[in-house]
Amino acid sequence: MKSVLLLHFVQIVLLVLAAEGRKGKSRPERWWHIAESEEGCGNYTQLLREERPSDLCLELSSYFCICTTRTEPSLGSTEWQYKCGTCEIKWRRDRTQDASVDNASSKFRKLGKVG
């Protein structure tokens, strides 16, 4: 009986330690702004961080583009990514412009369809 209790105690301690270890590994913040063209990336009047692009979707089928980065924009060496999308139920990025880029999420989707 004591060995079962000890085993459960060790399992609980390991789960708590694993959960605490994940807390410090969050994704970097994302900054973004609305853009009319790719050349407009980095030229903004309003820089957004806590909002999501889907927050701007007030009606279905509206289309807009954003420039986004995960590096601090005030550093000056920021690499902006230009992304466009359409408001359906929420804003969705157009994947057609990224056809040459094979990202990790598409790899996972492909793996799920195999077999």
DSSP file with accessible surface (Angstrom, degrees, kcal/mol):
  #  RESIDUE AA STRUCTURE BP1 BP2  ACC     N-H-->O    O-->H-N    N-H-->O    O-->H-N    TCO  KAPPA ALPHA  PHI   PSI    X-CA   Y-CA   Z-CA
    1    1 A M     >        0   0  168      0, 0.0     4,-2.0     0, 0.0     5,-0.2   0.000 360.0 360.0 360.0 -41.8    0.0    0.0    0.0
    2    2 A K  H  >  +     0   0  184      1,-0.2     4,-2.5     2,-0.2     5,-0.2   0.876 360.0  53.3 -64.3 -36.5    2.8    2.4    0.9
    3    3 A S  H  > S+     0   0   88      2,-0.2     4,-2.4     1,-0.2    -1,-0.2   0.874 107.7  50.9 -68.8 -33.7    4.5    1.7   -2.4
    4    4 A V  H  > S+     0   0   72      2,-0.2     4,-2.4     1,-0.2    -1,-0.2   0.927 111.9  47.0 -67.3 -43.8    1.4    2.6   -4.4
    5    5 A L  H  X S+     0   0  104     -4,-2.0     4,-2.3     2,-0.2    -2,-0.2   0.909 112.6  49.6 -63.5 -41.6    1.0    5.9   -2.4
    6    6 A L  H  X S+     0   0  111     -4,-2.5     4,-2.5     2,-0.2    -2,-0.2   0.916 110.0  51.1 -63.9 -41.1    4.7    6.7   -3.0
    7    7 A L  H  X S+     0   0   99     -4,-2.4     4,-2.3     1,-0.2    -2,-0.2   0.926 111.3  47.4 -62.1 -44.5    4.3    5.9   -6.7
    8    8 A H  H  X S+     0   0   97     -4,-2.4     4,-2.3     2,-0.2    -1,-0.2   0.896 110.9  52.2 -64.3 -39.5    1.3    8.3   -7.0
    9    9 A F  H  X S+     0   0  131     -4,-2.3     4,-2.4     2,-0.2    -2,-0.2   0.933 109.6  48.6 -62.9 -44.3    3.1   11.0   -5.1
   10   10 A V  H  X S+     0   0   65     -4,-2.5     4,-2.5     1,-0.2    -2,-0.2   0.917 110.5  51.8 -63.2 -40.7    6.1   10.7   -7.5
   11   11 A Q  H  X S+     0   0   93     -4,-2.3     4,-2.2     2,-0.2    -1,-0.2   0.920 110.2  48.5 -62.4 -42.7    3.7   10.9  -10.5
   12   12 A I  H  X S+     0   0  102     -4,-2.3     4,-2.4     2,-0.2     5,-0.2   0.928 111.0  50.0 -64.5 -43.8    2.1   14.0   -9.1
   13   13 A V  H  X S+     0   0   56     -4,-2.4     4,-2.5     1,-0.2     5,-0.2   0.931 111.1  49.4 -61.5 -43.6    5.4   15.7   -8.4
   14   14 A L  H  X S+     0   0  107     -4,-2.5     4,-2.3     1,-0.2    -1,-0.2   0.901 110.4  50.5 -64.5 -39.4    6.6   14.9  -11.9
   15   15 A L  H  X S+     0   0  121     -4,-2.2     4,-2.2     2,-0.2    -1,-0.2   0.917 110.9  48.9 -64.3 -41.7    3.4   16.3  -13.5
   16   16 A V  H  X S+     0   0   73     -4,-2.4     4,-2.2     1,-0.2    -2,-0.2   0.935 112.2  48.1 -64.4 -43.9    3.7   19.5  -11.5
   17   17 A L  H  X S+     0   0  100     -4,-2.5     4,-1.9     1,-0.2    -1,-0.2   0.903 111.2  50.5 -64.6 -39.0    7.3   20.0  -12.5
   18   18 A A  H  X S+     0   0   47     -4,-2.3     4,-1.3    -5,-0.2    -1,-0.2   0.914 110.0  50.2 -66.3 -39.6    6.5   19.3  -16.2
   19   19 A A  H  X S+     0   0   42     -4,-2.2     4,-0.9     1,-0.2    -2,-0.2   0.906 110.1  49.9 -66.6 -39.4    3.7   21.9  -16.1
   20   20 A E  H  X S+     0   0  110     -4,-2.2     4,-0.7     1,-0.2     3,-0.4   0.879 106.2  56.9 -67.4 -34.1    6.0   24.5  -14.5
   21   21 A G  H  < S+     0   0   42     -4,-1.9     3,-0.4     1,-0.2    -1,-0.2   0.849 104.0  53.0 -66.5 -31.6    8.6   23.9  -17.2
   22   22 A R  H >< S+     0   0  171     -4,-1.3     3,-1.2     1,-0.2    -1,-0.2   0.757  93.3  72.8 -75.7 -23.9    6.2   24.7  -20.0
   23   23 A K  H 3< S+     0   0  159     -4,-0.9     3,-0.3    -3,-0.4    -1,-0.2   0.877  95.3  50.4 -61.3 -36.6    5.2   28.0  -18.5
   24   24 A G  T 3< S+     0   0   73     -4,-0.7     2,-0.3    -3,-0.4    -1,-0.3   0.552  96.4  73.0 -81.1  -4.8    8.5   29.7  -19.5
   25   25 A K    <   +     0   0  178     -3,-1.2    -1,-0.2    -4,-0.2     2,-0.1  -0.295  64.7 146.6-107.7  51.0    8.4   28.5  -23.1
   26   26 A S        -     0   0  100     -3,-0.3     3,-0.1    -2,-0.3    -3,-0.0  -0.450  54.7 -95.6 -83.0 160.6    5.7   30.8  -24.5
   27   27 A R        -     0   0  182      1,-0.1    -1,-0.1    -2,-0.1     3,-0.1  -0.411  46.8 -98.6 -71.6 149.7    5.8   32.0  -28.1
   28   28 A P        -     0   0   80      0, 0.0    -1,-0.1     0, 0.0    43,-0.1  -0.265  49.4 -89.1 -64.3 156.5    7.2   35.5  -28.7
   29   29 A E        -     0   0   96     41,-0.1     2,-0.4    -3,-0.1    21,-0.1  -0.245  37.7-137.4 -63.6 156.0    4.8   38.3  -29.0
   30   30 A R        -     0   0   81     19,-0.3     2,-0.4    -3,-0.1    40,-0.2  -0.968  14.8-167.0-119.6 130.3    3.4   39.2  -32.4
   31   31 A W  E     +A   69   0A  22     38,-2.7    38,-2.4    -2,-0.4     2,-0.3  -0.899  15.9 166.9-110.4 147.2    3.1   42.8  -33.7
   32   32 A W  E     -AB  68  48A   5     16,-2.5    16,-3.1    -2,-0.4     2,-0.3  -0.984  16.5-170.6-155.1 161.3    1.0   43.7  -36.7
   33   33 A H  E     -A   67   0A   2     34,-1.9    34,-2.5    -2,-0.3     2,-0.2  -0.980  36.3 -94.9-149.6 157.9   -0.5   46.5  -38.7
   34   34 A I  E     -A   66   0A  94     12,-0.3     2,-0.3    -2,-0.3    32,-0.3  -0.512  44.4-170.6 -72.9 142.2   -2.9   47.0  -41.6
   35   35 A A  E     -A   65   0A  10     30,-2.3    30,-0.6    -2,-0.2     3,-0.1  -0.994  30.2-156.5-139.0 145.1   -1.1   47.4  -44.9
   36   36 A E  S    S-     0   0  189     -2,-0.3     2,-0.3     1,-0.2    -1,-0.1   0.745  85.3  -0.1 -86.5 -28.9   -2.2   48.4  -48.5
   37   37 A S  S >  S-     0   0   45      1,-0.1     3,-1.3    28,-0.1    -1,-0.2  -0.956  77.7 -99.5-152.2 169.3    0.8   46.7  -50.1
   38   38 A E  G >  S+     0   0  123     -2,-0.3     3,-1.6     1,-0.3    -1,-0.1   0.843 120.0  62.0 -64.1 -31.5    4.0   44.8  -49.2
   39   39 A E  G 3  S+     0   0  153      1,-0.3    -1,-0.3     3,-0.1     4,-0.0   0.725  94.0  65.5 -66.2 -20.0    6.0   48.0  -49.6
   40   40 A G  G X  S+     0   0   18     -3,-1.3     3,-2.1     2,-0.1    -1,-0.3   0.506  70.9 122.4 -81.4  -2.8    3.9   49.4  -46.7
   41   41 A a  T <  S+     0   0   25     -3,-1.6    39,-0.1     1,-0.3     3,-0.1  -0.411  79.3  18.9 -64.0 127.8    5.3   46.9  -44.2
   42   42 A G  T 3  S+     0   0   26     -2,-0.2     2,-0.8     1,-0.1    -1,-0.3   0.182 101.4 100.1  95.5 -15.1    6.9   48.8  -41.3
   43   43 A N    <   +     0   0  126     -3,-2.1     2,-0.3   -10,-0.1    -1,-0.1  -0.878  53.6 147.4-102.5 102.3    5.1   52.1  -42.2
   44   44 A Y        -     0   0   94     -2,-0.8     3,-0.1     1,-0.1    -9,-0.1  -0.942  47.3-163.5-138.5 154.6    2.2   52.2  -39.7
   45   45 A T  S    S+     0   0  155     -2,-0.3     2,-0.4     1,-0.3    -1,-0.1   0.626  93.0  33.4-103.9 -25.5    0.1   54.7  -37.8
   46   46 A Q        -     0   0  127    -12,-0.1     2,-0.5     2,-0.0   -12,-0.3  -0.971  69.1-162.2-135.5 119.4   -1.3   52.1  -35.4
   47   47 A L        -     0   0   56     -2,-0.4     2,-0.3    -3,-0.1   -14,-0.2  -0.882  13.8-157.8-101.4 126.2    0.7   49.1  -34.3
   48   48 A L  B     +B   32   0A  13    -16,-3.1   -16,-2.5    -2,-0.5    -2,-0.0  -0.808  27.6 153.3-108.9 145.9   -1.3   46.3  -32.8
   49   49 A R  S    S+     0   0  107     -2,-0.3   -19,-0.3   -18,-0.2    -1,-0.1   0.577  74.6  37.8-135.2 -48.3   -0.2   43.5  -30.4
   50   50 A E  S    S+     0   0  159    -21,-0.1     2,-0.1     2,-0.1    -2,-0.1   0.771 102.4  80.2 -85.8 -24.9   -2.9   42.2  -28.2
   51   51 A E  S    S-     0   0   85      1,-0.0    -3,-0.0     2,-0.0     3,-0.0  -0.363  73.4-134.6 -77.8 161.1   -5.7   42.3  -30.9
   52   52 A R    >   -     0   0  177      1,-0.1     3,-2.0    -2,-0.1     4,-0.4  -0.854  22.1-116.3-110.5 153.1   -6.1   39.7  -33.5
   53   53 A P  G >  S+     0   0   23      0, 0.0     3,-2.0     0, 0.0     4,-0.2   0.867 115.0  64.6 -56.0 -32.5   -6.7   40.4  -37.2
   54   54 A S  G >  S+     0   0   36      1,-0.3     3,-1.5    37,-0.2    38,-0.0   0.746  85.5  72.8 -65.9 -18.4  -10.1   38.7  -36.9
   55   55 A D  G <  S+     0   0   95     -3,-2.0    -1,-0.3     1,-0.3    -4,-0.0   0.742  92.3  57.4 -64.7 -21.6  -11.1   41.5  -34.4
   56   56 A L  G <  S+     0   0   67     -3,-2.0     2,-1.1    -4,-0.4    -1,-0.3   0.502  78.3 107.1 -86.7  -3.9  -11.3   43.8  -37.5
   57   57 A b    <   +     0   0   30     -3,-1.5     3,-0.1    -4,-0.2    -3,-0.0  -0.644  30.6 153.8 -80.3 101.6  -13.9   41.5  -39.2
   58   58 A L        +     0   0  162     -2,-1.1     2,-0.3     1,-0.3    -1,-0.2   0.615  67.1  22.4-101.6 -19.7  -17.1   43.5  -39.0
   59   59 A E  S >  S-     0   0  144     -3,-0.2     3,-1.1     0, 0.0    -1,-0.3  -0.993  88.8 -95.6-145.6 153.0  -18.8   42.0  -42.0
   60   60 A L  T 3  S+     0   0  120     -2,-0.3    28,-0.2     1,-0.2     3,-0.1  -0.277 101.8  20.1 -66.1 151.6  -18.4   38.8  -44.1
   61   61 A S  T 3  S+     0   0  100     26,-3.1    -1,-0.2     1,-0.2     2,-0.2   0.539  81.2 143.6  68.1  10.4  -16.3   38.7  -47.2
   62   62 A S    <   -     0   0   32     -3,-1.1    25,-3.2    25,-0.3     2,-0.4  -0.591  36.4-152.2 -76.7 146.9  -14.3   41.8  -46.3
   63   63 A Y  E     + C   0  86A 130     23,-0.2     2,-0.3    -2,-0.2    23,-0.2  -0.960  23.8 154.0-125.2 131.3  -10.7   41.5  -47.5
   64   64 A F  E     - C   0  85A  33     21,-2.1    21,-2.3    -2,-0.4     2,-0.3  -0.983  28.5-132.6-152.6 164.4   -7.6   43.2  -46.0
   65   65 A c  E     -AC  35  84A  12    -30,-0.6   -30,-2.3    -2,-0.3     2,-0.3  -0.875  17.3-168.7-119.3 152.6   -3.9   42.7  -45.7
   66   66 A I  E     -AC  34  83A   6     17,-3.5    17,-2.9    -2,-0.3     2,-0.4  -0.908  18.6-137.6-133.1 160.8   -1.5   43.0  -42.7
   67   67 A a  E     -AC  33  82A   0    -34,-2.5   -34,-1.9    -2,-0.3     2,-0.3  -0.982  31.2-174.5-115.0 134.4    2.2   43.1  -42.0
   68   68 A T  E     +AC  32  81A   1     13,-2.5    13,-2.5    -2,-0.4     2,-0.3  -0.939  11.8 172.4-134.4 150.9    3.3   41.0  -39.1
   69   69 A T  E     -A   31   0A   6    -38,-2.4   -38,-2.7    -2,-0.3    11,-0.1  -0.985  28.5-152.7-151.3 157.2    6.5   40.3  -37.1
   70   70 A R  S    S+     0   0   71      9,-0.3     2,-0.3    -2,-0.3   -41,-0.1   0.349  76.8  84.9-109.9  -0.7    7.6   38.5  -34.0
   71   71 A T  S    S-     0   0   67      8,-0.3   -40,-0.1   -40,-0.1     7,-0.0  -0.790  98.1 -88.0-101.1 151.1   10.6   40.8  -33.4
   72   72 A E    >   -     0   0   80     -2,-0.3     3,-1.7     1,-0.2     4,-0.3  -0.324  33.7-146.8 -57.9 118.4   10.4   44.1  -31.5
   73   73 A P  G >  S+     0   0   15      0, 0.0     3,-1.1     0, 0.0     5,-0.3   0.805  93.4  64.1 -61.8 -27.0    9.5   46.7  -34.2
   74   74 A S  G 3  S+     0   0   95      1,-0.2    -2,-0.1     2,-0.1    -3,-0.0   0.618  84.1  77.5 -74.6  -8.5   11.5   49.5  -32.4
   75   75 A L  G <  S-     0   0  118     -3,-1.7    -1,-0.2     1,-0.1    -3,-0.1   0.731  92.1-138.5 -73.3 -22.7   14.8   47.5  -33.0
   76   76 A G  S <  S+     0   0   69     -3,-1.1    -1,-0.1    -4,-0.3    -2,-0.1   0.105  87.3  81.8  89.7 -25.9   14.9   48.7  -36.6
   77   77 A S        +     0   0   97     -5,-0.2     2,-0.2     2,-0.1    -1,-0.1  -0.023  63.1 147.2-101.1  32.5   16.1   45.3  -38.0
   78   78 A T        -     0   0   22     -5,-0.3     2,-0.7    -6,-0.1    -6,-0.0  -0.470  42.3-144.9 -74.4 134.0   12.5   43.9  -38.0
   79   79 A E        -     0   0  165     -2,-0.2    -9,-0.3     2,-0.0     2,-0.3  -0.894  19.5-158.0 -98.5 113.8   11.6   41.4  -40.7
   80   80 A W        -     0   0   54     -2,-0.7     2,-0.4   -11,-0.1   -11,-0.2  -0.697   5.1-151.5 -92.8 145.0    7.9   42.0  -41.7
   81   81 A Q  E     -C   68   0A 105    -13,-2.5   -13,-2.5    -2,-0.3     2,-0.5  -0.967  11.2-141.7-114.7 132.6    5.8   39.4  -43.3
   82   82 A Y  E     +C   67   0A  45     -2,-0.4     2,-0.4   -15,-0.2   -15,-0.2  -0.816  27.5 171.6 -96.8 123.9    3.0   40.5  -45.6
   83   83 A K  E     -C   66   0A  23    -17,-2.9   -17,-3.5    -2,-0.5     2,-0.3  -0.999  13.8-164.8-137.7 137.9   -0.3   38.5  -45.4
   84   84 A c  E     +C   65   0A   5     -2,-0.4    10,-3.9   -19,-0.3     2,-0.3  -0.873  15.7 163.3-119.5 154.2   -3.7   39.0  -46.8
   85   85 A G  E     -CD  64  93A   0    -21,-2.3   -21,-2.1    -2,-0.3     2,-0.4  -0.983  30.0-118.5-162.4 171.0   -7.0   37.3  -45.9
   86   86 A T  E     -CD  63  92A  35      6,-1.5     6,-1.8    -2,-0.3     2,-0.7  -0.929  27.9-119.3-119.5 140.8  -10.8   37.4  -46.1
   87   87 A b  E     + D   0  91A   1    -25,-3.2   -26,-3.1    -2,-0.4   -25,-0.3  -0.690  48.5 147.5 -79.3 115.5  -13.3   37.6  -43.3
   88   88 A E  S    S-     0   0  108      2,-1.9     3,-0.1    -2,-0.7    -1,-0.1   0.412  89.0 -32.6-108.2-102.9  -15.4   34.5  -43.3
   89   89 A I  S    S-     0   0  170      1,-0.3     2,-0.3   -29,-0.1    -2,-0.1   0.821 144.0  -3.3 -82.4 -33.7  -16.5   33.6  -39.8
   90   90 A K  S    S-     0   0  106     -4,-0.2    -2,-1.9   -35,-0.0    -1,-0.3  -0.921 102.3 -72.0-142.2 170.5  -13.1   35.0  -38.8
   91   91 A W  E     -D   87   0A  31     -2,-0.3     2,-0.4    -4,-0.2    -4,-0.2  -0.445  49.9-167.9 -67.8 131.0  -10.2   36.4  -40.8
   92   92 A R  E     -D   86   0A 130     -6,-1.8    -6,-1.5    -2,-0.2     2,-0.1  -0.990  19.5-123.2-124.4 132.4   -8.3   33.7  -42.6
   93   93 A R  E     -D   85   0A  55     -2,-0.4     2,-0.5    -8,-0.2    -8,-0.3  -0.420  29.3-111.8 -70.6 141.1   -5.0   34.2  -44.3
   94   94 A D        -     0   0   45    -10,-3.9     3,-0.3     1,-0.2   -10,-0.3  -0.642  26.3-167.5 -71.9 120.7   -4.7   33.4  -48.0
   95   95 A R  S >  S+     0   0  116     -2,-0.5     3,-0.8     1,-0.2    -1,-0.2   0.642  74.8  78.3 -84.4 -15.1   -2.5   30.4  -48.3
   96   96 A T  G >  S+     0   0  120      1,-0.2     3,-1.3     2,-0.2    -1,-0.2   0.874  89.8  54.0 -64.8 -33.9   -2.1   30.8  -52.1
   97   97 A Q  G 3  S+     0   0   78     -3,-0.3     3,-0.3     1,-0.3    -1,-0.2   0.731 109.3  50.0 -72.9 -16.9    0.5   33.5  -51.7
   98   98 A D  G X  S+     0   0   30     -3,-0.8     3,-1.3    -4,-0.2    -1,-0.3   0.092  72.4 121.0-104.4  21.7    2.5   31.2  -49.5
   99   99 A A  T <  S+     0   0   86     -3,-1.3    -1,-0.2     1,-0.3    -2,-0.1   0.838  74.9  49.9 -59.2 -32.3    2.4   28.2  -51.8
  100  100 A S  T 3  S+     0   0  117     -3,-0.3     2,-0.6    -4,-0.2    -1,-0.3   0.683  96.9  81.1 -82.2 -13.4    6.2   28.1  -52.1
  101  101 A V    <   -     0   0   93     -3,-1.3     2,-0.9    -4,-0.0    -3,-0.0  -0.808  66.6-157.8 -96.8 122.4    6.6   28.1  -48.3
  102  102 A D        -     0   0   85     -2,-0.6     2,-0.1     4,-0.0    -3,-0.1  -0.824  19.4-170.3-100.4  99.0    6.2   24.8  -46.7
  103  103 A N     >  -     0   0   41     -2,-0.9     4,-1.5    -5,-0.1     3,-0.4  -0.436  33.9-108.0 -90.5 168.5    5.3   25.6  -43.0
  104  104 A A  H  > S+     0   0   61      1,-0.2     4,-2.1     2,-0.2     5,-0.2   0.868 113.8  58.4 -64.4 -36.3    5.1   23.2  -40.1
  105  105 A S  H  > S+     0   0   46      1,-0.2     4,-2.0     2,-0.2    -1,-0.2   0.894 105.4  49.5 -65.9 -36.5    1.3   23.3  -39.8
  106  106 A S  H  > S+     0   0   21     -3,-0.4     4,-2.4     2,-0.2    -1,-0.2   0.875 107.8  55.3 -70.0 -31.6    0.8   22.1  -43.4
  107  107 A K  H  X S+     0   0  111     -4,-1.5     4,-2.2     2,-0.2    -2,-0.2   0.928 108.4  47.9 -63.7 -41.9    3.2   19.3  -42.8
  108  108 A F  H  X S+     0   0  147     -4,-2.1     4,-1.9     1,-0.2    -2,-0.2   0.906 110.7  51.2 -66.1 -38.7    1.1   18.1  -39.8
  109  109 A R  H  X S+     0   0  126     -4,-2.0     4,-1.0     1,-0.2    -1,-0.2   0.918 110.3  49.5 -64.1 -40.1   -2.0   18.4  -41.9
  110  110 A K  H >X S+     0   0  123     -4,-2.4     4,-0.9     1,-0.2     3,-0.5   0.909 108.5  53.0 -65.2 -40.4   -0.4   16.2  -44.6
  111  111 A L  H >< S+     0   0  119     -4,-2.2     3,-0.6     1,-0.2    -1,-0.2   0.880 105.6  54.8 -62.8 -35.6    0.7   13.6  -42.0
  112  112 A G  H 3< S+     0   0   69     -4,-1.9    -1,-0.2     1,-0.2    -2,-0.2   0.790 107.7  49.4 -68.8 -26.0   -2.9   13.4  -40.7
  113  113 A K  H << S+     0   0  179     -4,-1.0     2,-0.3    -3,-0.5    -1,-0.2   0.618  89.9  98.0 -89.3 -13.3   -4.2   12.6  -44.2
  114  114 A V    <<        0   0  113     -4,-0.9    -3,-0.0    -3,-0.6    -4,-0.0  -0.561 360.0 360.0 -77.0 137.9   -1.7    9.9  -44.9
  115  115 A G              0   0  119     -2,-0.3    -1,-0.1     0, 0.0    -3,-0.0   0.171 360.0 360.0 102.8 360.0   -2.8    6.3  -44.4
